[in-house]
């Protein structure tokens, strides 16, 4: 466990070893939530492409760019876009 202190501007600085362990670099995003016990939970918003799509169903149909254009055109004519 570690302790962080809030500045007068409402900012927190994570210790360097914590940032390194979480692989946080300048500009990284961190997701936050307050759990059912009123605790602040911070989660690094680090996503690898494989993690994002690991439960995606397999691709069973390949569509050409021309077919996509036609489908978009049909949707626009119907007012669906």
DALINPE-V288156 format. One record per pair of residues at least 6 apart in sequence whose ideal C-beta (glycine too) atoms are under 7 Angstrom apart, sorted by sequence separation. I is the first residue (numbers start at 1). J is the second residue. D is the distance in Angstrom with one decimal. If there is no record, write none. Layout:
i;j;d
I;J;D
I;J;D
This chain:
i;j;d
6;12;5.7
34;40;6.0
35;41;5.5
75;81;4.8
4;12;4.8
32;40;6.4
33;41;5.2
4;13;6.6
32;41;6.7
72;81;7.0
4;14;6.4
32;42;5.1
30;42;5.2
31;43;4.6
2;15;5.8
30;43;6.8
30;44;5.8
31;45;4.9
30;45;6.1
2;18;6.0
28;44;6.7
29;45;4.0
24;44;5.9
22;44;4.9
23;46;6.3
